[in-house]
């Protein structure tokens, strides 16, 4: 096999590893208390990729009220250390910018952004 072919194959494997081995987040919503004013949203994040990343300090959420209306809201993450090293789970708390008690007991969707610009959406019923 010529040296040029080996070099090209090596570069293809490097590119494949670079694009597939980035940060991947596993997120679990632990609690969402609509009555609590401070830290009502608690969630755990683990970066299961091999590169460090960070969490964006705002979590977007949408929910359906009992009347069937869609409502959007924002949560501010209270922690200052938003770094996510590989394979280290961290628990965060976030506070809603406005209190909306009608979001209790209905389908909710959360959107978490991380440092690479990707968004992870989680549906909670």
Secondary structure, 3 states (H helix, E strand, C coil): CCHHHHHHHHHHHHHHHHHHCCCCEEEEEEEECCCCCCCCEEEEEEECCCCCEEECCEEEEEEECCCCCEEEEEEEECCCCCEECECCCEEEEEEECCCCHHHCCCCEEEEEEECCCCEEEEEEC
